[in-house]
């Protein structure tokens, strides 16, 4: 029998017989919209999958006070495809004692591809409340009146339960390639993306009617606990086997599609409870398995599945209803309950490209702290805990104790031929008394090792054992949450929560404690160079709290209050021991610039641990009745209590703490104030569409449900004010975003069926809430930058509009003449009648800009149109570029004559100009020859393409011999430049049109070491050294008579080296003339300097000659004036200058190139070109503030880079190939520049 006393103090009478009610609360947690007043154990992704997702979901901004701590490991790349392997530290917001470490140590996540993780939100036909109608499989949101009172009332009267067999109500979180977000199935059964990022993603799925998975076999130790036959096969019906996400460039990312790449999760059971038809086995994660270019090449990611492991959580949670006849059969106190989750994990085994393979090595992470309880089904110790798995056929009599996930031991990078290029090894703690922590990260090559990354933690405050109850309300360590949790008597907890005094003491024990929140947090990273970064944290606090139903803000009357977790306080960078190079401090105050002291923090919810009701209840809208309660009237007493917050962090509120204003203080006293959208400044949630509920007089249960969340907009930067050290505002940027009232119509509809806390089989009290999930694009609408100087100010405003697919349509601003400049873009979907553009749009290749027009005061001044075609099936590339200036006729400026079947450009030319041909090798990855003055057919006929395709397995000498056939055959007819490569590293040699060779030498760690003349044993012309801490690398000796640091367009002289040391070469404009000056420090047998000019970097014109001193050991200065530079026209005003330094015996070398702009068609020059040395593209321009933006397009017309004005652009992530750099100026004009990345 079950005895429920009438007093608030529960005495000795307790349950004498144990009964289990299967239908609803046993396994419904992972399938049904949960009762938010009940302790929950929702099936989640594994620590491995969760750690991957954290990279995209953990906010990295001042808005949450979370620093971006990232450690690069390796970038896997092939052409324009890449996978970045790195570590991300995500515990900078505090350590949670009951969260088990991931595969690279506590607090770190491994970014090594991507994952889609499922959050189940609905009910299936095998999982629904007992005593209610059978679920119906239909879409309740399809009708226009889906949320009307009539429809909602009908749902509650019939107790309609919507099944989720097709995943209609699920939420899928994705993360790959720096892109993250969620997608849903909408009311029209189509996928909808929810992300603040400007990337339109096409989602497709492959569903299998039935699918069986083989998991690793488990050793069986017969226990007699179950007669269930053992099987290592998991069977799933109507199963999503594969997702394909296509980005706006047409690149397809496949998740799943192979058996070992799909992870399964299972809940623990109470003793004696059996699995039915695998219904509790849920696929929670699909890992990235391939990246496929629309041009046909791809990167594959292969996985392995290892044996299962288990994680646990603990709580005290009960729900007591009187009279007992209205309650379920578990209507009694149960005390502490452990809930376990079993994972069938997946681990990345290798990443394969046509040029490389990256191998991951794993081992069981058993040398770490584990759980201090064991599970023995033959003599169960806790019938209330959900810790048993023996009824699962795939577990049965397998050992459950000592189950740990794997840790990553090393990453090996090799060529496809099997040559090992580098190894990255992970070093961890090795103790069963502490959590697994990453200590070192060491890069090795051959027998040598670089100094390691070293990671330091706050070990002065150790974390407690798992399941110790020593946490605050948000799961962070506080070392006192267990003060009232030591009893094993369930009656004790009932009395604890029902005594107002004792309950308050317990609630106080769940507050944060600043002395413990920082336990074992990362505090220092030491780099291989010997420099290091130190991190200082402080506890989160808040000055106000968000309230719901209705949305409002409650100010703290008692001042600043602490809440769970950490925020960054200070980041200090040291270039060597005790020498601070930079430092940033952070202040989370309102009105910092004027001395404000109130916290800018906003708490998104206040935890709830106890609920009580006693009063008259009436029958629910649908009540069948029983013989003892045919009419159901009377008084009910209801109590609910839980150590976990009963209103735990809900799905769409985001972080539990956020900051509306944050100040970043620099070491020199200057600072920047950032202000963000938040609950307290106009971006609280919108009201839900509707709700209906039984027993609203008992409690406003729906107030714990979601409203229409504005999570998409919260955290967007509103303004950024820069102040100097004297507290003077010098620049203020104000940002406005998509505020179209119609944006809320872009949504996914949801009706949530939720049992009320007083629900039981005998008393089915329910509610339904109709809400919207907003999926619009919260794009930047306007940006206004105001600069303050000498009492005045200058403001510049830029406005943007976007198409429905998140691509920028227009950009407008005022130029210096107060004229409105409008830049408009068109994309493939804007040309539905053109078969090529239509085909591109149908393949989701939507990002290429087909046409850009620039208008000034409503008058079009420029048009650039790119025509695409398909030289091979499915390969879409530019055919030509047409330009129209003003009212002039449109004219073709560039033709792209021929491509290969990977979309590599083979031949191009300007109308009426010579042809420029490219040969590709190394499986189509790199340009191996550039020929100016001949067509592709002629050039290709001179060589064997298979030799070039397989160049990675041949010697450089053999490849140069093959390429020299072109040079020999076309001698005197064309200019031939050829290239060879060191696999996975970079150029190994460049041979210029004169046949001079520059050899690139790398050290064992693939770092550029030196440049040689003629052959690998030739004199060193440039040397690089890397002086890491404890590992000084000497520079290679230079030629004894000096060296010339040649540009990538330079010819290096024959031996002996040129006896001239050029230390300086400058070019400046003076009115319409170019003033050139240079300086030497040593001249031996020098004859003269010839000055040359070019408008395209190919053909050079000799302008004049300056005699040298001949013999000199001191500093000599020279100058030359070009009185007639090329202005505008074909060069767009760009003049390139170089000096040819000639010895008396005819030996010569070239200086670096300098550039000047004359006229108005172009104002900038780009160098170096080709890009071979260093990682920057440099813009030479007089005034960078005249530039609006910079865009870089590859040879297919795909945008690969876009940025605000900057003089240096990192090119290390740009693959080899031909690129067009488009620079848009403040006056609306545009200049384009061709560059080659080698």
Number of C-alpha atoms within 10 A of each C-alpha: 10 17 16 19 14 10 7 11 14 19 13 8 11 17 16 9 7 11 13 14 12 14 15 17 18 15 20 23 23 22 24 28 18 22 24 20 27 23 26 20 21 19 26 23 24 27 19 22 26 18 25 28 25 20 26 20 19 18 19 15 13 25 27 24 25 21 22 15 16 15 16 11 19 18 15 22 21 23 17 17 19 18 21 17 17 16 20 21 22 25 23 24 26 27 24 24 23 22 17 22 25 25 27 25 23 22 26 25 27 26 26 22 25 28 27 27 26 22 22 24 20 27 24 20 14 17 23 24 23 16 15 16 12 16 19 14 14 12 19 20 17 13 11 8 12 20 23 14 13 10 14 23 18 14 21 21 15 13 23 18 26 25 24 22 16 16 22 22 26 17 18 21 21 26 23 23 15 12 15 22 18 18 22 24 20 20 19 12 13 13 18 21 25 23 20 17 14 17 18 23 24 17 18 13 15 13 14 13 10 12 16 13 13 14 19 13 15 17 11 12 10 10 14 11 16 18 11 17 12 19 15 15 15 17 15 20 14 14 19 21 22 22 20 22 21 23 19 23 23 23 23 22 23 24 26 24 20 15 18 23 26 29 24 23 21 23 25 26 25 20 23 15 17 17 16 11 12 15 15 22 21 22 24 22 29 29 32 29 25 23 24 17 20 21 20 12 17 22 23 16 23 19 21 14 19 18 17 21 18 23 21 19 18 21 19 19 25 24 25 22 23 18 16 17 14 19 20 20 16 17 21 21 21 23 20 22 18 18 22 21 24 24 26 22 26 26 25 22 16 18 22 21 22 17 20 22 23 22 16 18 16 16 13 15 22 17 16 17 19 20 14 10 8 13 15 16 19 11 9 15 12 15 15 18 21 23 29 27 28 28 23 26 20 22 23 26 24 17 16 20 15 13 18 21 26 22 22 22 19 18 22 20 24 20 19 17 12 10 12 16 19 20 22 20 17 20 19 20 15 15 13 12 12 16 25 26 25 21 18 18 23 18 21 19 18 11 6 10 16 18 20 22 20 18 18 17 19 13 13 10 14 17 23 19 17 20 18 18 26 24 27 26 23 19 21 28 33 28 21 21 23 17 14 17 20 11 12 11 12 17 19 18 26 26 16 19 24 19 14 11 10 14 19 13 15 21 19 13 21 27 20 27 21 18 13 21 27 31 23 22 25 28 18 19 21 19 19 20 19 19 19 22 19 16 19 18 23 18 21 26 23 24 22 23 19 19 18 18 16 13 14 15 18 13 15 13 9 7 11 17 16 16 23 27 28 26 25 23 19 18 18 17 19 17 15 14 9 10 11 15 13 14 17 18 16 21 20 30 22 22 16 16 16 8 9 11 13 16 24 26 30 23 25 24 19 16 16 17 23 20 17 14 15 13 11 13 17 17 19 20 19 17 20 16 13 11 6 8 14 11 13 18 11 12 13 18 18 19 19 23 26 21 24 22 21 22 19 21 16 15 13 15 21 19 18 18 23 28 29 27 26 27 24 20 19 16 14 11 13 16 24 20 23 21 23 22 22 27 28 19 11 10 17 26 23 18 16 18 17 16 19 18 23 25 20 14 13 20 16 13 21 19 13 17 23 23 26 21 22 19 22 21 19 22 22 21 23 18 20 20 19 20 19 15 13 9 13 14 19 15 19 18 19 16 19 17 18 18 12 8 7 9 14 17 11 14 20 23 23 22 22 22 24 22 24 26 22 26 20 22 17 18 22 24 24 25 24 25 21 23 24 21 22 22 21 21 25 20 21 19 16 19 19 17 19 18 16 15 12 6 5 7 11 10 13 15 16 18 18 20 18 18 15 11 15 19 21 19 17 18 18 21 24 20 17 11 7 10 15 18 24 23 23 18 22 21 21 24 21 16 14 12 9 11 12 19 24 18 17 25 21 13 18 22 23 25 26 26 20 23 19 19 21 26 21 20 12 11 13 17 18 21 20 21 20 21 16 22 16 17 17 14 8 17 20 21 27 26 20 19 20 16 20 18 15 14 10 10 9 15 14 16 15 18 19 21 19 20 22 16 15 16 22 22 23 21 23 23 19 15 12 7 10 14 20 22 25 27 25 21 22 22 17 22 19 26 25 25 22 23 23 21 17 19 21 19 12 13 22 15 11 17 17 11 15 11 17 25 17 14 21 22 14 12 13 17 12 13 21 18 13 17 26 20 15 23 23 11 13 18 13 9 11 19 19 27 23 24 26 29 23 17 21 17 13 20 22 19 25 24 21 20 18 13 15 18 26 26 24 24 23 18 13 16 18 16 14 21 21 22 27 22 24 20 15 17 10 17 21 25 23 20 18 17 15 14 14 15 15 11 14 11 13 12 14 15 12 17 18 10 14 18 20 24 18 17 19 18 20 19 22 26 21 16 11 12 22 25 24 27 20 22 15 13 20 16 20 16 16 10 9 15 16 22 17 20 15 17 16 19 16 21 24 18 17 24 20 19 21 17 23 20 23 20 19 14 14 10 9 15 12 14 14 13 15 15 12 22 15 16 14 16 13 9 13 15 12 14 14 17 18 18 12 10 21 23 18 17 12 11 18 22 22 26 23 24 27 25 23 19 26 23 22 12 9 11 18 22 21 24 23 22 24 21 24 23 27 22 16 13 18 24 26 25 22 20 21 22 19 18 21 19 16 11 14 16 20 19 19 18 18 13 10 15 12 16 21 20 16 20 16 22 19 24 18 21 23 21 18 17 16 14 11 10 18 14 13 14 16 12 17 12 15 19 21 21 22 19 22 17 19 17 22 21 20 19 22 24 21 24 17 17 16 16 20 18 20 22
